[in-house]
Amino acid sequence: MSHEYPQSWRAGLGLILFVTALIYLVEAFRPSALLALIYSSLAGLLLAAALWVVRWGNRIAALLLIVAGTLIFWHHAPEWETMVLSLGRNLNLLTLFLLVPYFGIIMSVGGYLTALKHYIQHCEKQHKPHPYRLSTLLTAGMGVILNLGTLPITYRIAEESFSGFTRKKMGMVLLRAFGFCMLWSPYFVNVGLVLVLFDVSWTSIAAPGLIMAVVYMIMDFIFFRRLHFDHDQPVYRQRQPAPDNSRSGRTIAALSCWMLALLSLSFTLDILLEVSMLTIVSVLALTFPLFWALAIGSVREYIQTIVQDVCHAFERLRNELAIFISAGYFGVSLSYTDLGDSVSQLILALSFESVYMMSVIIIVLTVLLALAGVHPVIVVIGIGSALKPELFGTSPGFMAVLLVTAWTLATQLSPFSGSVLMTAGLTGVSPWLIVKKNALFVLALIVVLPFILYLLWQMNLV
């Protein structure tokens, strides 16, 4: 049973979370042992607060990780600073969760989402509508930056702009298209996590990740013809007067410039700066929308919206706080054990020293644990902290892409993942029905994507 804090407490904890993220970003550019201890201690405080209010399943998982990590630390007796710092190990990921939604806020404040809806309405009146195809492209495009927030935004655009589609099928189309972004976008937490685990740069996995994403989309189009729900509710919109397309067109052009500038700046800073892409994206999420709001004269509305978001930040991220902080704590403790060699040797034996079979085993293990309710971050941190790429004759980049793929497929099939739960809420169906409809698609990808990754490895592309 979970509890709830008074609103004033939730706002205070949200402010603490925001301040903790700011301290982390400062320390990332100006390393300081004192600052690291401060944000790690604050992370421990947020973890304790989150454990009181999260769902019982997440609470049990987090407590198990904390207990297991503490027992390992107790046995190996590291310095106390190490245990405290381990609480802040995944703060980079939580900072990404906290700040990336600011991109969506400026898109809303700037009127870009409304203009996009009007533009699509105009296009539908001028041409034969292709609601599923266009929704796939919208999700794959906007999802690169907006993450999970893309699903409700695109679904709402579909409801208000398209005619002649069915609700459940549209929800599944958006869910599958969302997976395209997870395989390569630097704005996604799973990509950021593996970069940290294997100490690789985003540029080293961007090309193979994008190739995997393209293959994923091809499989999506192949399986689209098999996608069908019984008693799926059709949507028919009445024809409405055409919106002012000239104004919408100008706003869409501004949105295109905004996205192009953001992506170009991200890639340029990744080349110029020594910090990780994960940190660069967080800094841009904090600063770029603010400067854009100043440029378009919406800074007051933007700041007011940000203040409201900070007040609700703890409530929005309490589950992530519990899982990610405890998983980071456990991951650091594993580095004091010989578990990595044991797990690597076991997978090597089960795969008969085949890189392809090893890849399939890791993906299947991640998917099965996700089906059982184990968050992919726990699996990826556990496996990523244990695997020794050199034992399999592969590179850290290969392992990074492999675990990104495993996380992506796990979230497509787990009834407990945020994307599946959001799709279920949007379409009004059971998460288990979505899992059932997605099972064959994911099973095919479990065979195909590791094979593509194996070919990329053979060609020395990863």
C-alpha positions as CSV (number, residue, x, y, z in Angstrom):
1,M,0.0,0.0,0.0
2,S,1.4,3.4,-1.0
3,H,0.9,6.7,0.8
4,E,0.7,10.3,-0.4
5,Y,2.5,13.4,0.9
6,P,0.7,16.7,1.3
7,Q,1.0,19.0,-1.7
8,S,3.4,21.3,0.0
9,W,5.7,18.4,0.7
10,R,5.5,17.2,-2.9
11,A,6.4,20.7,-4.1
12,G,9.3,20.8,-1.7
13,L,10.6,17.4,-2.8
14,G,10.2,18.5,-6.4
15,L,12.4,21.6,-5.7
16,I,15.0,19.3,-4.0
17,L,15.1,17.1,-7.0
18,F,15.5,20.1,-9.3
19,V,18.4,21.5,-7.1
20,T,20.0,18.1,-7.0
21,A,20.0,17.9,-10.8
22,L,21.5,21.4,-11.0
23,I,24.3,20.4,-8.6
24,Y,25.0,17.3,-10.7
25,L,25.3,19.4,-13.9
26,V,27.7,21.8,-12.2
27,E,29.8,19.0,-10.9
28,A,29.9,17.3,-14.4
29,F,31.7,20.4,-15.8
30,R,33.7,21.3,-12.7
31,P,34.4,18.0,-10.9
32,S,34.3,18.3,-7.1
33,A,34.3,15.6,-4.5
34,L,32.2,17.8,-2.2
35,L,29.6,18.5,-4.8
36,A,29.4,14.8,-5.7
37,L,28.8,13.9,-2.0
38,I,26.1,16.6,-1.8
39,Y,24.1,15.5,-4.8
40,S,24.5,11.8,-3.8
41,S,23.3,12.5,-0.3
42,L,20.3,14.4,-1.7
43,A,19.7,11.4,-4.0
44,G,19.6,9.2,-0.9
45,L,17.0,11.6,0.7
46,L,14.9,11.4,-2.5
47,L,15.1,7.6,-2.5
48,A,13.9,7.4,1.1
49,A,11.0,9.8,0.3
50,A,10.1,7.9,-2.9
51,L,10.0,4.5,-1.2
52,W,7.2,5.7,1.0
53,V,4.9,6.5,-2.0
54,V,5.7,4.2,-4.9
55,R,3.7,1.2,-5.9
56,W,4.3,-1.9,-3.9
57,G,6.0,-3.8,-6.7
58,N,8.6,-1.0,-7.3
59,R,9.1,-0.7,-3.5
60,I,9.9,-4.4,-3.1
61,A,12.3,-4.3,-6.1
62,A,14.1,-1.2,-4.8
63,L,14.3,-2.6,-1.3
64,L,15.8,-5.9,-2.5
65,L,18.4,-4.0,-4.5
66,I,19.3,-1.8,-1.5
67,V,19.5,-4.8,0.8
68,A,21.6,-6.8,-1.6
69,G,23.9,-3.9,-2.4
70,T,24.3,-3.2,1.4
71,L,25.2,-6.8,2.1
72,I,27.9,-6.7,-0.6
73,F,29.3,-3.5,0.6
74,W,29.3,-4.8,4.2
75,H,31.3,-7.8,3.1
76,H,33.9,-5.9,1.1
77,A,34.0,-2.9,3.5
78,P,34.7,0.0,1.1
79,E,35.0,3.5,2.4
80,W,31.8,5.2,3.4
81,E,32.1,7.8,0.7
82,T,31.9,5.0,-1.9
83,M,28.5,3.9,-0.5
84,V,27.2,7.5,-0.5
85,L,28.5,8.2,-4.0
86,S,26.8,5.1,-5.3
87,L,23.4,6.6,-4.5
88,G,24.2,9.3,-7.1
89,R,25.4,6.9,-9.7
90,N,22.3,7.2,-11.9
91,L,21.5,10.8,-11.2
92,N,22.6,11.6,-14.8
93,L,19.7,9.5,-16.0
94,L,17.2,11.0,-13.6
95,T,18.4,14.5,-14.7
96,L,17.5,13.5,-18.2
97,F,14.0,12.3,-17.1
98,L,13.5,15.6,-15.2
99,L,14.7,18.0,-17.9
100,V,13.9,16.5,-21.3
101,P,10.1,17.3,-20.9
102,Y,11.1,21.0,-21.1
103,F,11.4,20.5,-24.8
104,G,7.8,19.5,-25.0
105,I,6.8,22.5,-22.8
106,I,8.3,25.0,-25.2
107,M,6.7,23.3,-28.1
108,S,3.3,23.7,-26.4
109,V,4.0,27.3,-25.2
110,G,5.2,28.3,-28.7
111,G,2.0,27.0,-30.3
112,Y,3.9,24.5,-32.4
113,L,1.7,21.5,-31.5
114,T,-1.5,23.4,-32.4
115,A,0.1,24.6,-35.7
116,L,1.1,21.0,-36.4
117,K,-2.5,19.8,-35.9
118,H,-3.8,22.5,-38.2
119,Y,-1.3,21.7,-40.8
120,I,-2.2,18.0,-40.8
121,Q,-5.9,18.9,-41.0
122,H,-5.1,21.0,-44.1
123,C,-3.1,18.2,-45.7
124,E,-5.9,15.7,-45.1
125,K,-8.3,17.9,-46.9
126,Q,-6.0,18.3,-49.9
127,H,-4.8,14.7,-50.3
128,K,-5.9,11.2,-49.6
129,P,-5.4,10.6,-45.9
130,H,-2.9,8.1,-44.6
131,P,-3.5,8.3,-40.8
132,Y,-1.4,5.3,-39.7
133,R,1.5,6.1,-42.0
134,L,1.6,9.8,-41.0
135,S,1.2,9.0,-37.3
136,T,4.1,6.6,-37.5
137,L,6.3,9.3,-39.1
138,L,5.1,11.9,-36.5
139,T,6.0,9.6,-33.6
140,A,9.3,8.6,-35.0
141,G,10.2,12.2,-35.7
142,M,9.0,13.9,-32.5
143,G,9.8,11.0,-30.3
144,V,13.5,11.5,-30.9
145,I,13.3,14.6,-28.7
146,L,10.0,14.3,-26.7
147,N,10.4,10.7,-25.4
148,L,7.3,9.1,-23.8
149,G,5.4,12.4,-24.1
150,T,5.2,11.8,-27.8
151,L,2.5,9.1,-27.5
152,P,-0.3,11.2,-26.0
153,I,0.6,14.2,-28.1
154,T,0.5,12.2,-31.4
155,Y,-2.7,10.3,-30.3
156,R,-4.4,13.6,-29.6
157,I,-3.3,15.0,-33.0
158,A,-4.7,11.9,-34.6
159,E,-8.0,12.2,-32.9
160,E,-8.4,15.9,-33.8
161,S,-6.9,15.8,-37.3
162,F,-7.6,12.4,-39.0
163,S,-10.7,10.6,-40.0
164,G,-11.2,7.0,-40.9
165,F,-9.0,5.2,-38.4
166,T,-9.6,2.9,-35.4
167,R,-8.5,3.7,-31.9
168,K,-6.9,0.5,-30.8
169,K,-5.0,0.0,-34.0
170,M,-3.8,3.6,-33.9
171,G,-2.5,3.1,-30.4
172,M,-0.5,0.0,-31.4
173,V,0.9,1.9,-34.4
174,L,2.2,4.6,-32.2
175,L,3.7,2.2,-29.6
176,R,5.6,0.4,-32.3
177,A,6.8,3.6,-34.0
178,F,8.1,4.8,-30.5
179,G,10.5,1.9,-30.5
180,F,12.4,3.4,-33.5
181,C,13.5,6.3,-31.3
182,M,14.7,4.1,-28.4
183,L,17.3,2.4,-30.5
184,W,19.5,5.4,-31.2
185,S,18.2,8.8,-29.9
186,P,20.7,10.5,-27.4
187,Y,17.6,12.0,-25.7
188,F,16.5,8.6,-24.4
189,V,17.5,7.3,-21.0
190,N,18.3,3.7,-22.1
191,V,20.8,5.1,-24.6
192,G,22.4,7.3,-21.9
193,L,22.6,4.4,-19.5
194,V,24.6,2.1,-21.8
195,L,26.9,4.9,-22.7
196,V,27.8,5.2,-19.0
197,L,27.9,1.5,-18.3
198,F,30.4,0.8,-21.1
199,D,32.2,4.2,-21.2
200,V,31.5,4.8,-24.9
201,S,30.6,7.9,-26.7
202,W,27.2,8.4,-28.5
203,T,28.9,8.9,-31.8
204,S,30.4,5.4,-31.6
205,I,27.0,3.7,-31.4
206,A,24.8,6.3,-33.4
207,A,25.3,4.8,-36.8
208,P,24.7,1.1,-35.9
209,G,21.9,2.1,-33.7
210,L,20.2,4.0,-36.5
211,I,20.7,1.1,-38.8
212,M,19.0,-1.2,-36.3
213,A,16.2,1.4,-36.0
214,V,15.7,1.4,-39.8
215,V,15.5,-2.4,-39.8
216,Y,13.0,-2.2,-36.9
217,M,10.8,0.2,-38.9
218,I,10.9,-2.1,-41.9
219,M,9.7,-5.0,-39.7
220,D,7.0,-2.6,-38.4
221,F,5.6,-2.0,-41.9
222,I,5.7,-5.7,-42.7
223,F,3.7,-6.6,-39.5
224,F,1.3,-3.7,-40.0
225,R,-0.9,-5.8,-42.3
226,R,-1.4,-8.4,-39.5
227,L,-2.4,-5.8,-36.9
228,H,-6.1,-6.2,-36.1
229,F,-8.3,-5.7,-33.0
230,D,-11.8,-7.2,-32.6
231,H,-14.5,-4.6,-32.0
232,D,-12.2,-1.7,-32.6
233,Q,-14.0,1.6,-32.4
234,P,-13.7,3.6,-35.7
235,V,-13.2,7.4,-35.6
236,Y,-15.0,9.6,-38.1
237,R,-14.6,13.4,-37.9
238,Q,-16.9,15.9,-39.4
239,R,-15.4,18.1,-42.0
240,Q,-14.6,21.5,-40.5
241,P,-13.6,24.8,-42.1
242,A,-10.0,24.7,-43.2
243,P,-7.7,26.4,-40.7
244,D,-5.4,29.3,-41.6
245,N,-2.7,27.2,-43.3
246,S,-0.4,30.1,-44.1
247,R,0.1,30.9,-40.4
248,S,0.4,27.2,-39.5
249,G,2.9,26.8,-42.3
250,R,5.1,29.5,-40.9
251,T,4.9,28.0,-37.4
252,I,5.8,24.6,-38.8
253,A,8.8,26.1,-40.5
254,A,9.8,27.7,-37.2
255,L,9.4,24.3,-35.5
256,S,11.6,22.6,-38.2
257,C,14.3,25.3,-37.5
258,W,14.0,24.7,-33.8
259,M,14.5,20.9,-34.1
260,L,17.3,21.3,-36.6
261,A,19.1,23.8,-34.4
262,L,18.7,21.6,-31.3
263,L,20.0,18.5,-33.0
264,S,22.9,20.3,-34.7
265,L,23.9,21.9,-31.4
266,S,23.7,18.5,-29.6
267,F,26.0,16.8,-32.1
268,T,28.4,19.7,-32.2
269,L,28.8,20.0,-28.5
270,D,29.3,16.2,-28.3
271,I,32.3,16.6,-30.6
272,L,33.7,19.7,-28.8
273,L,33.1,18.9,-25.2
274,E,34.6,16.1,-23.0
275,V,31.4,15.5,-21.1
276,S,29.0,12.8,-22.2
277,M,26.1,13.3,-24.6
278,L,23.8,12.5,-21.7
279,T,25.0,15.6,-19.8
280,I,24.9,17.7,-23.0
281,V,21.3,16.8,-23.6
282,S,20.4,17.7,-20.0
283,V,22.1,21.1,-20.2
284,L,20.4,21.8,-23.5
285,A,17.0,20.9,-22.1
286,L,17.7,23.3,-19.3
287,T,18.9,26.2,-21.4
288,F,17.8,25.9,-25.1
289,P,14.0,26.2,-24.5
290,L,14.6,29.2,-22.2
291,F,16.5,31.0,-24.9
292,W,13.9,30.1,-27.5
293,A,11.2,31.4,-25.2
294,L,13.0,34.7,-25.0
295,A,13.3,34.8,-28.8
296,I,9.6,34.3,-29.4
297,G,8.5,36.5,-26.5
298,S,6.9,33.7,-24.4
299,V,9.4,33.6,-21.5
300,R,6.9,34.5,-18.8
301,E,4.5,31.8,-19.8
302,Y,7.3,29.3,-20.2
303,I,8.8,30.0,-16.7
304,Q,5.4,29.8,-15.1
305,T,4.9,26.3,-16.7
306,I,8.4,25.2,-15.6
307,V,7.7,26.3,-12.0
308,Q,4.5,24.2,-12.1
309,D,6.5,21.2,-13.5
310,V,9.1,21.5,-10.7
311,C,6.3,21.5,-8.1
312,H,5.1,18.2,-9.6
313,A,8.5,16.7,-10.5
314,F,8.8,14.4,-7.5
315,E,5.2,13.1,-8.1
316,R,6.0,12.5,-11.7
317,L,9.3,10.8,-11.2
318,R,8.9,9.0,-7.9
319,N,8.9,5.5,-9.4
320,E,12.0,6.3,-11.4
321,L,13.7,7.7,-8.3
322,A,13.1,4.5,-6.4
323,I,14.2,2.2,-9.2
324,F,17.1,4.1,-10.7
325,I,18.8,5.2,-7.5
326,S,18.6,1.7,-5.9
327,A,19.7,0.1,-9.2
328,G,22.8,2.4,-9.3
329,Y,23.6,1.6,-5.7
330,F,23.4,-2.1,-6.5
331,G,25.4,-1.7,-9.7
332,V,28.3,-0.1,-7.9
333,S,28.3,-2.9,-5.2
334,L,28.5,-5.5,-8.0
335,S,31.8,-4.1,-9.1
336,Y,33.3,-5.4,-5.8
337,T,32.4,-9.0,-6.7
338,D,33.5,-11.6,-9.2
339,L,30.0,-11.9,-10.5
340,G,30.9,-10.3,-13.9
341,D,33.3,-13.2,-14.7
342,S,30.8,-15.8,-13.6
343,V,27.9,-14.4,-15.6
344,S,30.0,-13.9,-18.6
345,Q,31.3,-17.5,-18.5
346,L,27.8,-18.8,-18.0
347,I,26.4,-16.9,-21.0
348,L,29.5,-17.9,-23.0
349,A,28.8,-21.6,-22.3
350,L,25.0,-21.3,-23.0
351,S,25.7,-19.6,-26.3
352,F,28.4,-22.1,-27.4
353,E,30.7,-19.2,-27.9
354,S,28.5,-17.8,-30.6
355,V,28.2,-14.0,-30.6
356,Y,24.7,-14.2,-32.3
357,M,23.4,-16.7,-29.7
358,M,24.9,-14.7,-26.9
359,S,22.9,-11.7,-28.2
360,V,19.7,-13.6,-28.4
361,I,20.1,-15.0,-24.9
362,I,20.6,-11.5,-23.4
363,I,17.6,-10.1,-25.2
364,V,15.4,-13.0,-24.3
365,L,16.5,-12.8,-20.6
366,T,15.7,-9.1,-20.5
367,V,12.3,-9.5,-22.2
368,L,11.3,-12.4,-19.9
369,L,12.3,-10.5,-16.7
370,A,10.4,-7.5,-18.0
371,L,7.3,-9.7,-18.5
372,A,7.7,-10.7,-14.9
373,G,7.7,-7.1,-13.8
374,V,11.4,-6.5,-13.4
375,H,12.2,-3.0,-14.8
376,P,14.7,-3.1,-17.7
377,V,17.0,-0.7,-15.9
378,I,17.6,-3.3,-13.2
379,V,18.4,-6.0,-15.8
380,V,20.5,-3.7,-18.0
381,I,22.6,-2.4,-15.0
382,G,23.0,-6.0,-13.7
383,I,24.0,-7.5,-17.0
384,G,25.9,-4.4,-18.2
385,S,27.9,-4.3,-14.9
386,A,28.7,-8.0,-15.2
387,L,29.4,-8.6,-18.9
388,K,33.0,-8.6,-20.1
389,P,33.0,-7.7,-23.8
390,E,36.5,-8.9,-24.3
391,L,35.5,-12.4,-23.2
392,F,33.2,-12.6,-26.2
393,G,35.6,-11.0,-28.6
394,T,33.3,-8.0,-29.0
395,S,33.7,-4.3,-28.4
396,P,32.0,-2.2,-25.6
397,G,30.1,-0.4,-28.4
398,F,28.6,-3.8,-29.5
399,M,27.4,-4.5,-26.0
400,A,26.0,-1.0,-25.7
401,V,23.9,-1.4,-28.8
402,L,22.9,-4.9,-27.8
403,L,21.6,-3.7,-24.4
404,V,19.8,-0.8,-26.0
405,T,18.0,-3.3,-28.3
406,A,17.2,-5.6,-25.3
407,W,15.6,-2.6,-23.4
408,T,13.7,-1.5,-26.5
409,L,12.1,-4.9,-27.1
410,A,11.4,-5.4,-23.4
411,T,9.4,-2.2,-23.2
412,Q,7.4,-3.3,-26.3
413,L,6.3,-6.5,-24.6
414,S,6.2,-5.8,-20.9
415,P,2.7,-5.0,-19.5
416,F,4.5,-3.0,-16.8
417,S,6.5,-0.6,-19.1
418,G,5.5,3.0,-19.3
419,S,4.9,3.0,-23.0
420,V,2.6,-0.1,-22.9
421,L,0.7,1.3,-19.9
422,M,0.3,4.7,-21.6
423,T,-0.9,3.0,-24.8
424,A,-3.4,1.0,-22.8
425,G,-4.7,4.1,-21.1
426,L,-5.1,6.0,-24.4
427,T,-6.9,3.2,-26.2
428,G,-8.9,1.8,-23.2
429,V,-7.6,-1.8,-23.6
430,S,-5.8,-4.1,-21.2
431,P,-2.0,-4.0,-21.2
432,W,-2.0,-7.7,-21.5
433,L,-4.0,-7.5,-24.8
434,I,-1.4,-5.1,-26.2
435,V,1.3,-7.6,-25.1
436,K,-0.6,-10.4,-26.9
437,K,-0.9,-8.3,-30.1
438,N,2.8,-7.4,-30.0
439,A,4.2,-10.8,-29.2
440,L,4.8,-12.1,-32.7
441,F,6.3,-8.8,-33.8
442,V,8.7,-8.8,-30.9
443,L,9.6,-12.5,-31.4
444,A,10.5,-11.8,-35.0
445,L,12.7,-8.8,-33.9
446,I,14.4,-11.0,-31.3
447,V,15.6,-13.1,-34.3
448,V,16.3,-10.4,-36.8
449,L,17.9,-7.5,-34.8
450,P,20.6,-9.6,-33.2
451,F,21.4,-11.0,-36.7
452,I,21.7,-7.4,-38.1
453,L,23.9,-6.5,-35.1
454,Y,26.1,-9.6,-35.7
455,L,26.5,-8.5,-39.4
456,L,27.5,-5.0,-38.3
457,W,30.1,-6.5,-36.0
458,Q,31.5,-8.7,-38.7
459,M,31.9,-5.6,-40.9
460,N,33.7,-3.8,-38.0
461,L,30.9,-1.2,-37.9
462,V,30.3,-1.6,-34.2
